[in-house]
Amino acid sequence: MTYILQTNHVTKSIGKKELVRDVNIHIKKGEIYGFLGPNGAGKTTVMKMITNLWKPTEGEIEIFGEKLTPTSYGVLKRMGSIIEFPTFYETMSGYDNLVLHCEYMGYHNPGSIENALELLHLTEAGSKPVKSYSLGMKQRLGIARTILTKPELLVLDEPTNGLDPAGMKQIRDLLKMLCAEYHITVMISTHILSEIESIADTIGVIDHGKLVKEVPMKEVAEMNTSYIYLEVNDNKRASYVLADKLELDNFKIMDGHRIRIYDSRVTTQEITRVMHDNGVEVISIGKQMETLEDYFLKLTADGK
Ligand SMILES: Nc1ncnc2c1ncn2[C@@H]1O[C@H](COP(=O)(O)OP(=O)(O)OP(=O)(O)O)[C@@H](O)[C@H]1O
């Protein structure tokens, strides 16, 4: 399998501090890769190395089949990125900022600025100075700037920061459209699962500087299993009842007095009855789906 972007055993240290360690990312052409991790996990660090802002301390990065070096200008021209917050000339209009970017990139394509502004719903605002923009508008202008030169790969570091739910949805729809119509590959980082759940083809989970898992979304969706949650007054006795009286082995004791039972053969009524018969008080019981959120939390908890 060849990848459009691949990091091979990438480590970054600053002074004595190791920011990320042995990161191996694999991104296929045309996919949306969700780069997921809690604050401080190392997402920006990895993306800074991918966009050549930082050099890895160890390991190497391959993009479009080429090894990234400090002079990989050809590779960088084929990419668009937003790392942390996009910055602009605040007194200039949004439109003029984009003109400047095109000049800087040596890119001339009539209508492309108007087109990008329209896609990000900034046509009217385009003539106004950037200093009058809200945070969300600046984020959208940042995305307009990255797609302006028709890049093959977009690297977006938390691009929905500061956007309201409607703004987030606009960005999701736009990214989906870019992938479907222009076969652009997108790497997008976030610490909010629901932002990428519906659009990502693959997710890479990073925690404490380590890539904990790379997994196709399809697989995660299949892993979404249902379970029975059970809250009781006596955890120990309840697990004895589950194991010895109901002969179940696929259950997990959570924190407090809660238990999850992953077994479709047993009903909530039966559990309630047997618990009662054995002197365990059932406080609450019901059926639940294990969500992507649960899956993600489990991964980051195990990765520590
Ligand atoms: N220039 C730096 N010097 C030293 N440590 C740094 C530097 N930049 C980031 N770090 C540390 O490296 C770790 C990873 O930070 P990074 O910004 O990559 O995480 P992140 O996943 O992008 O988090 P966030 O979502 O909060 O931006 C953090 O502990 C951070 O404090």
The ligand as an SDF file (V2000), in Angstrom:
LIG
                    3D

 31 33  0  0  0  0  0  0  0  0999 V2000
    7.6860   24.9540   21.7580 N   0  0  0  0  0  0  0  0  0  0  0  0
    7.4700   24.0530   22.7210 C   0  0  0  0  0  0  0  0  0  0  0  0
    8.4100   23.8110   23.6700 N   0  0  0  0  0  0  0  0  0  0  0  0
    8.2110   22.8830   24.6380 C   0  0  0  0  0  0  0  0  0  0  0  0
    7.0750   22.1750   24.7680 N   0  0  0  0  0  0  0  0  0  0  0  0
    6.0970   22.3760   23.8640 C   0  0  0  0  0  0  0  0  0  0  0  0
    6.2440   23.3160   22.7990 C   0  0  0  0  0  0  0  0  0  0  0  0
    5.0980   23.2960   22.0660 N   0  0  0  0  0  0  0  0  0  0  0  0
    4.2930   22.3820   22.6380 C   0  0  0  0  0  0  0  0  0  0  0  0
    4.8730   21.8280   23.7170 N   0  0  0  0  0  0  0  0  0  0  0  0
    4.3110   20.7720   24.5960 C   0  0  0  0  0  0  0  0  0  0  0  0
    4.1940   19.5920   23.8260 O   0  0  0  0  0  0  0  0  0  0  0  0
    3.0240   18.8530   24.1520 C   0  0  0  0  0  0  0  0  0  0  0  0
    2.1900   18.6350   22.9200 C   0  0  0  0  0  0  0  0  0  0  0  0
    1.6560   19.8640   22.5010 O   0  0  0  0  0  0  0  0  0  0  0  0
    0.7860   20.0490   21.1770 P   0  0  0  0  0  0  0  0  0  0  0  0
    0.5150   21.5130   21.0080 O   0  0  0  0  0  0  0  0  0  0  0  0
    1.4350   19.3390   20.0600 O   0  0  0  0  0  0  0  0  0  0  0  0
   -0.5580   19.2720   21.5750 O   0  0  0  0  0  0  0  0  0  0  0  0
   -1.9900   19.3140   20.8860 P   0  0  0  0  0  0  0  0  0  0  0  0
   -2.4580   17.9040   20.8570 O   0  0  0  0  0  0  0  0  0  0  0  0
   -1.9320   20.0350   19.5950 O   0  0  0  0  0  0  0  0  0  0  0  0
   -2.8400   20.0880   21.9430 O   0  0  0  0  0  0  0  0  0  0  0  0
   -3.8890   21.3000   21.7580 P   0  0  0  0  0  0  0  0  0  0  0  0
   -5.1470   20.6690   21.2730 O   0  0  0  0  0  0  0  0  0  0  0  0
   -4.0050   21.8110   23.1550 O   0  0  0  0  0  0  0  0  0  0  0  0
   -3.2640   22.2760   20.8160 O   0  0  0  0  0  0  0  0  0  0  0  0
    2.3370   19.6710   25.2440 C   0  0  0  0  0  0  0  0  0  0  0  0
    2.7090   19.1220   26.4740 O   0  0  0  0  0  0  0  0  0  0  0  0
    2.9130   21.0650   25.0740 C   0  0  0  0  0  0  0  0  0  0  0  0
    2.9170   21.7590   26.2910 O   0  0  0  0  0  0  0  0  0  0  0  0
  1  2  1  0
  2  3  1  0
  2  7  2  0
  3  4  2  0
  4  5  1  0
  5  6  2  0
  6  7  1  0
  6 10  1  0
  7  8  1  0
  8  9  2  0
  9 10  1  0
 10 11  1  0
 11 12  1  0
 11 30  1  0
 12 13  1  0
 13 14  1  0
 13 28  1  0
 14 15  1  0
 15 16  1  0
 16 17  2  0
 16 18  1  0
 16 19  1  0
 19 20  1  0
 20 21  2  0
 20 22  1  0
 20 23  1  0
 23 24  1  0
 24 25  2  0
 24 26  1  0
 24 27  1  0
 28 29  1  0
 28 30  1  0
 30 31  1  0
M  END
$$$$
